[in-house]
Amino acid sequence: MLPSQTLLHTAVFALTVLQALASDTFIAAVYEHAVILPDAAAEPVSPEDALALMNKNMDVLEEAIKEAAQQGAHIIVTPEDGIYGWLFTREAIYPYLEDIPDPAVNWIPCTDPTRFARAPVQERLSCMARNNSIYVVANIGDKKLCNSSDPSCPSDGHYQYNTNVVFDSEGKLVARYHKYNLFMSEIQFNYPKEPEAITFETSFGKFGIFTCFDILFREPAVVLVSELQVDTVLFPTAWMNVLPFLTAVEFHSAWAMGMGVNFLAADTHYTNMSMTGSGIYAPDGARTYYYNMKTEDGRLLVAELDSHPRRSPASLPAVNWSSYALSVGRFSPNDHDFGGLIFHDWFTFTELTKPGGNLTVCQKDLCCHLSYKMAGKQEDEVYVLGAFDGLHVVEGQYYLQICTLLKCKSTDPSTCGKPVETAQTKFERFSLSGTFGTNYVFPEVLYSGVQLAPGEFEVLNDGRLISKTRPTKPVVTVTLFGRWYEKD
């Protein structure tokens, strides 16, 4: 046999073995961490003090990683800022940073800690992964030297990046991602010159990774899912909940459903800043999630997922989000539209004045249609149908199209859009649709007590979000959250 033929047969055999070893499902874990924060200090602490604080947090994370591995988890995601906290100045965070090499160097810090610059945090994370035979995803800080020949080099001579790292089950560094879309308070970090689209392959699927605020922007979020076709997104976050649409568990679950991927979201836990809400989400709904604004407890979540969700019979069919809404005329005309703010965006509302019926509300090019029947409306509760079509400009600039059925905080119309967590009114049925100009629409149903509704609603391929249970649990919001990336 010719050498080339031998190599071909060897390659085919290796591929066959890999396919045989590939798993149809895997066990995922996320850990919501109540971060031990540093003391406020005007001056940078010593490297020794910085490492001592980080080791306290890693002690907690290590116990969670061990427990996840004991439960059979193949991969665990830990939160953004989970090792040293937040609210640093650029100077104050420097002692907490390490130089993180490109994963192409093929490095296992646990077994070769002195190969590069001193990196005790990477060494310890690598050993956690290796000793427990589990992929470990963590968020740390990267520092990179630069010089005057680089016109964008900071005056202190180095870049600082908010960075996710992934170590495989042998402890090897397999992924490094620099956060591109920094939140407005992240003055301690630089953003990379170009957005990164980071993926890595495993025997249980193709993974992509980004951080917190990145989810609201095309790069890297849409690129990873729509162009690079990842199966699962890893998402360290420090998410500050904003009702009624941007509470962590509801938006992250909706994003997984709208994008058709698994989504592993690990949030920091700090109720003083409304940080909580972690979950393991599949395209057909949440597998498990955690939302707790009452105590300062961390929580480990573990669940099984399909390795390749797009192949799953439960995956959503292709949805034309405007098909139904464009095919019908306006429902019952109303003369009582009014405006109100939701998270700084000016919505057009109309009240649900009857226990059942059909309503339409429009703003610019977006018309939202609702067909509904309440199962015993509470007299002291007011619900509205709302529409927003425009540019959101507060903590970032991005185009939105939103159709929402929501409970007002009181019977005063001026409270419509204010944060609400509880309700008593149930619905016998609802059907919500809109004339969306984007295909990126995320369906949300939020019940009283900030509870999700997996399996209790569905999205039809003509773009209608409809209830499946009769009656529902008390409803806080039913929303189609459209992110018009194409207009950015």
NORUR-V457385 format. One record per backbone hydrogen bond with DSSP energy under -1.0 kcal/mol. NH is the residue of the N-H (numbers start at 1). CO is the residue of the C=O. Records with the same first field share a line. If there is no record, write none. Layout:
NH->CO + CO
//
This chain:
6->2
7->3
8->4
9->5
10->6
11->7
12->8
13->9
14->10
15->11
16->12
17->13
18->14
19->15
20->16
21->17
22->18
23->203
26->305
28->303
29->75
30->301
31->77
32->299
35->33
50->46
51->47
52->48
53->49
54->50
55->51
56->52
57->53
58->54
59->55
60->56
61->57
62->58
63->59
64->60
65->61
66->62
67->63
68->64
69->65
70->66
71->67
72->69
73->68
74->27
75->27
76->135
77->29
78->137
82->79
85->81
93->89
96->93
97->94
98->141
105->102
106->103
111->108
112->108
115->112
123->119
124->120
125->121
126->122
127->123
128->124
129->125
130->126
131->127
132->128
134->129
135->74
136->167
137->76
138->165
140->163
142->161
143->98
144->159
146->157
150->147
153->150
157->154
159->144
161->142
163->140
164->177
165->138
166->175
167->136
168->172
171->168
173->107
174->166
175->166
177->164
179->162
182->180
186->183
187->185
189->186
190->160
200->207
202->205
205->202
207->200
208->232
209->198
210->234
212->236
214->211
215->212
216->213
217->214
222->218
223->218
224->220
225->221
226->222
227->223
228->223
230->224
231->206
232->206
233->262
234->208
235->264
237->266
241->274
242->246
246->242
251->247
252->248
253->249
254->250
255->251
256->252
257->253
258->254
259->255
260->256
261->256
262->231
263->281
264->233
265->279
266->235
269->33
270->275
273->270
274->271
275->270
278->290
279->265
280->288
281->263
282->285
285->282
287->280
288->280
290->278
299->32
301->30
303->28
305->26
307->24
311->308
312->309
315->312
320->461
323->320
324->462
326->322
327->323
338->349
340->347
342->345
345->342
347->340
348->387
349->338
350->385
352->383
353->351
357->372
359->370
361->368
363->366
366->363
368->361
369->433
370->359
371->431
372->357
373->429
374->355
375->426
381->378
384->406
385->350
386->404
387->348
388->402
390->400
392->398
398->392
400->390
401->482
402->388
403->480
404->386
405->478
406->384
407->476
408->382
415->412
416->413
418->415
428->373
429->373
431->371
432->465
433->369
435->367
436->434
441->439
442->481
444->479
446->477
447->451
448->474
449->421
451->447
456->453
458->466
460->464
463->460
465->432
466->458
467->430
468->456
472->427
475->425
476->446
477->446
478->405
479->444
480->403
481->442
482->401
483->440
484->399
485->483
487->484
488->485
//
